[in-house]
Amino acid sequence: EVDMVPAWAEEYMAREAEALALSWYDTLTVPGLLQTEAYARAVLGCRVPFVGEEKIERQTAHRIQRQRILTRPVPPTLSFIVWEAALRDRIGGVEVYREQLRHLRACADQPTVSLQVLPLGVTAHAGLNGPFTLLETPEFQHLAYSETQRGSFLVRDPNEVSILSQKYAMLRSQALNVTETKDLLDRLLGET
C-alpha cells in the first residue's frame, strides 16, 4: 500500500525485520514494537486527518505483524528508552492504558529487552530533538531512522549515525535503569 508506507519506512521495516540490534528512543507514544493491538489502534486513530476505520485496521495489523521479531528463535538485542510522558497519557482510555502498562511490564522481563524510562523533570536531556531508532544489520552496518510530522528518514551517513549513537548513549545514562524502570511501571500499575 503506497500511501501507508513511504519508501524510507518500507526499507527501514525490511531492515528492522532482520536486525541484529535495535535501539529505540520514543517520546510521545510507547514504541511500536511494544504496543498492544488496542493501544496501536488508539494511537493510529488519533491521527489528523482521520483516515477511516479500514485503513486504521490495516495499519494496526501491520504494526502488530512487525512485532514478530520479538519472538524470532534468536531475537535481536533490543534497547528502548521511553520518555515518561508517553507512559502518563491514557491514549485509548483507562482499560487500553492498563493493558499497555501490563504488556510493557512483561516486555521489561524478557531477556533480550532493555527498557528504560527517561523520567520527567530531568535537568539534562540528550533527546530534545525528538525520537529516533538505531539499527544494526546482519552485515554489521549501522543505520538510523527518524520520523517527523511530515515524513521519515533513513540515515546511512556514518557521521550522522555516530551522532545519534552518542545521543542514545547519553540518554541511557540519563534514564532510569532497568530495575528502576520496572519499579516505576509497577507503581503506575498500582495507580490505575
Helices and strands as residue ranges (DSSP letters): H 7-18, E 21-26, G 32-34, H 37-45, H 53-66, G 67-71, E 77-83, H 84-88, H 94-108, E 113-118, E 132-136, E 142-148, E 151-155, H 158-174, H 178-191
